[in-house]
Amino acid sequence: MAAPDETFHSNPLTQDYEFPPFDVVEAEHVRPGIRALLKKLESDLEELERTVEPSWPKLVEPLEKIVDQLNIVWGVINHLKSVKDTPDLRDAIEEVQPEKVKFQLKLGQSKPIYNAFKAIQESSQWQSLSNAQKRIVESQIKEAVLNGVALEDDKRVEFNKIEQELERLSQKFGENVLDATKKFEKLITDKKEIEGLPATALSLAAQTAISKGHKEATAENGPWIITLDAPSFMSVMQHAHNRALREEVYRAYVTRASSGDLDNTPIIDQILKLRQEKAKLLNYSNYAEVSMATKMATVQKAEELLEKLRTASWDAAVQDMEDLKIFAKNQDAIEANDLSHWDINFWAERLRESRYEINEEELRPYFSLPKVMDGLFNLAKILFGIHIEPADGLAPVWNNDVRFYGVKDSSGSPIAYFYFDPYSRPSEKKGGAWMDEVVGRSRVLSRNGTTPRLPIAHMVCNQTPPVGDKPSLMTFREVETVFHEFGHALQHMLTKQDEGLVAGIRGIEWDAVELPSQFMENWCYHRETLMGIAKHYVTGETLPEDVYLKLLAARTFRAGSLSLRQWAEVLSADAFSAFEDAGLDDSKAVKETGHKFRETILALGGGKAPLEVFVEFRGREPSPEALLRHNEATTKSKLASLNEKLDTLERRLRPSKSKWVLQLLTLLFLVLDIEVFTLYKPLLEVGIYCKKTKHKMLTSIHVKLLDDNPFDHRAHKASNFVSS
């Protein structure tokens, strides 16, 4: 058996490295590596408690070193579990996890450390500390209380048992969801069963079938395998004509991990029970109060916001559903009067295609991953003065599809690095998209003793992989997701905060952390940015202008039915409006505003309260006016698209006004949107009745147009044209 020191220095997990050895870490390294690390950290903690003083060098700096070592090593194995899961890795993590939690509790409940932070807060040196240092002290005191530092004897023992069990249950919950997702496979041999699925989905389903042993599978002739992985699942929900297939796949998806050996029901019940017990031990009324203790908002404020959202969106959501029912009924759908959950996405996609003449699948060729990333990096260069370059081979990776990039400042000096893992791998990778840190920027943990350690991030997505010789062709939503996660990564990588405990995304309240990510999403709708990335992967043709207008118009489609992330959405819209105010066509102004955004929102990290950071960037507190203005701009873009249709219709209708019933039907359908068309369809189908009620009907149309389009002169033009 190897000696502890030998184990520590020979195990890839615990060696000194700039970039984690993701390519060589195996399950066999977890038990000895974590145990050797914990043994060292136990010794470091004992030394800190013995020598601690209420000063930065004697308290915060040694504490940061302890916290950082554990975060990095555990972060490596936890990340591998998310992207390269195996039964052996799970078993190893499950075995050492209680030992890791035990150490974290001992650290979090250390009274010598807690008392030293309290002493700093109450000392004369408090006013001389920087904002970042004050935030660290306040955060450490708050976290110690939430970790049970004030509990004694039996209550502390009970609290620690609860924490151990919650950690175990959380891991098990995620494992069950992943296993249930992997377990479902629907083999289809009859092409009629998958009618409506786009070519991309068929190719992916055939590729999945090949990987499962059906070597003869082709996109054209099958067989095909449908899974619950996002690209496969969403294609079925949005495009499969086969309602029975939609229902089967939907039910399988929403009932994952709800029965048998993978049943999460008792786990959920136990988590809720333990969270309530934990809250009571900490003298909170419920766990919601515990959760909100580290956020900007309070439980009351959160409930008020939820109620405002519910009130504001309820009527619109009800109308969204009515629109779907009416549309489905006019397509003679038997389910029109009783739409189920597995019908909503299908008919919503059909309505969106009809209303805005956009088929997301037909847009995929314009959004190849290489072009999207090139455009994203060019935008970052324009806004923030940084250069992003491929650095594949510099750092080990966990999968051949993973890319590695270096980030340099305008002088060419490295300032950060990041990994990008773009594709879905349902057999080993959990679903969703996320960004997290690998290591953070830190003065104390400088590798050369002079400059801070550089931050490293990873971005993980689950988008459609390349099929055959085609690159990954993305949906527009996948494009938005990449921009979103890159916004998170920028805040981690472009931080200039040298205090490691609040650098980058560390120390930022959870309900403010979405600002930079949602801010970056706005650029997906910026004309020059979008046209820069939307190039056909074969011909190089740029996305047509009319399609761009339709994308813009469809931005808030069914917004009443969708969840709005209003903490941060107000902030992100207002931040983006700073660029609009400066002039999006003024390159110098955009660069200047981008520099200011970088030096505040992206640079200050958790070292300053989020609201203060925003005020420093914007010069005032956030306002919802920008968000409202963006919604109005979307409405205007819808009118621009409708006006284009109107010009075409005017030319088409002039030669044959005698066929006015059919012409009016067409006009209503295209100009007034589908819901108005369906309202008058019964009248239009009976010509003689339509003539008798013509005056009343056209008056109603006139009012409808003016109500919907009060700021557009073409509304008058449309109503006058119909009346003629």
Stockholm file with secondary structure:
# STOCKHOLM 1.0

chainA/1-724         MAAPDETFHSNPLTQDYEFPPFDVVEAEHVRPGIRALLKKLESDLEELERTVEPSWPKLVEPLEKIVDQLNIVWGVINHLKSVKDTPDLRDAIEEVQPEKVKFQLKLGQSKPIYNAFKAIQESSQWQSLSNAQKRIVESQIKEAVLNGVALEDDKRVEFNKIEQELERLSQKFGENVLDATKKFEKLITDKKEIEGLPATALSLAAQTAISKGHKEATAENGPWIITLDAPSFMSVMQHAHNRALREEVYRAYVTRASSGDLDNTPIIDQILKLRQEKAKLLNYSNYAEVSMATKMATVQKAEELLEKLRTASWDAAVQDMEDLKIFAKNQDAIEANDLSHWDINFWAERLRESRYEINEEELRPYFSLPKVMDGLFNLAKILFGIHIEPADGLAPVWNNDVRFYGVKDSSGSPIAYFYFDPYSRPSEKKGGAWMDEVVGRSRVLSRNGTTPRLPIAHMVCNQTPPVGDKPSLMTFREVETVFHEFGHALQHMLTKQDEGLVAGIRGIEWDAVELPSQFMENWCYHRETLMGIAKHYVTGETLPEDVYLKLLAARTFRAGSLSLRQWAEVLSADAFSAFEDAGLDDSKAVKETGHKFRETILALGGGKAPLEVFVEFRGREPSPEALLRHNEATTKSKLASLNEKLDTLERRLRPSKSKWVLQLLTLLFLVLDIEVFTLYKPLLEVGIYCKKTKHKMLTSIHVKLLDDNPFDHRAHKASNFVSS
#=GR chainA/1-724 SS CCCHHHHHHHSTTTSCCSSCCTTTCCGGGHHHHHHHHHHHHHHHHHHHHHHCCSSIIIIIHHHHHHHHHHHHHHHHHHHHHHHSCCHHHHHHHHHHHHHHHHHHHHHHTCHHHHHHHHHHHTSGGGGGSCHHHHHHHHHHHHHHHHTTTTCCHHHHHHHHHHHHHHHHHHHHHHHHHHHHHHHCCEEECCGGGGTTCCHHHHHHHHHHHHHTTCTTCBTTTBCEEECSSHHHHHHHHHHCCCHHHHHHHHHHHHTTTSSGGGCCHHHHHHHHHHHHHHHHHTTCSSHHHHHHTTSSSCHHHHHHHHHHHHHHHHHHHHHHHHHHHHHHHHTTCTTGGGCCHHHHHHHHHHHHHHHHCCCHHHHGGGCBHHHHHHHHHHHHHHHHCCEEEECBTTBCCSSTTCEEEEEECTTSCEEEEEEEEEECCTTTCCSSCEEEEEECCBSTTCSSSSSCBCCEEEEEEEECCCBTTBCCBCCHHHHHHHHHHHHHHHHHHSCCCCCGGGSTTTTCCGGGTTHHHHHHHHGGGSHHHHHHHCBCTTTCCBCCHHHHHHHHHGGGTTGGGSCCCHHHHHHHHHHHHHHHHHCTTCHHHHHHHHHHHIIIIITSGGGSCHHHHHHHHHSSCCCTHHHHHHHHHHHHHHHHHHHHHHHHHHHHHGGGTTCHHHHHHHHHHHHSCHHHHHHHHHHHHSHHHHHHTHHHHHHHHHHHHHHHCTTCTHHHHHHHHHHC
#=GC SS_cons         CCCHHHHHHHSTTTSCCSSCCTTTCCGGGHHHHHHHHHHHHHHHHHHHHHHCCSSIIIIIHHHHHHHHHHHHHHHHHHHHHHHSCCHHHHHHHHHHHHHHHHHHHHHHTCHHHHHHHHHHHTSGGGGGSCHHHHHHHHHHHHHHHHTTTTCCHHHHHHHHHHHHHHHHHHHHHHHHHHHHHHHCCEEECCGGGGTTCCHHHHHHHHHHHHHTTCTTCBTTTBCEEECSSHHHHHHHHHHCCCHHHHHHHHHHHHTTTSSGGGCCHHHHHHHHHHHHHHHHHTTCSSHHHHHHTTSSSCHHHHHHHHHHHHHHHHHHHHHHHHHHHHHHHHTTCTTGGGCCHHHHHHHHHHHHHHHHCCCHHHHGGGCBHHHHHHHHHHHHHHHHCCEEEECBTTBCCSSTTCEEEEEECTTSCEEEEEEEEEECCTTTCCSSCEEEEEECCBSTTCSSSSSCBCCEEEEEEEECCCBTTBCCBCCHHHHHHHHHHHHHHHHHHSCCCCCGGGSTTTTCCGGGTTHHHHHHHHGGGSHHHHHHHCBCTTTCCBCCHHHHHHHHHGGGTTGGGSCCCHHHHHHHHHHHHHHHHHCTTCHHHHHHHHHHHIIIIITSGGGSCHHHHHHHHHSSCCCTHHHHHHHHHHHHHHHHHHHHHHHHHHHHHGGGTTCHHHHHHHHHHHHSCHHHHHHHHHHHHSHHHHHHTHHHHHHHHHHHHHHHCTTCTHHHHHHHHHHC
//
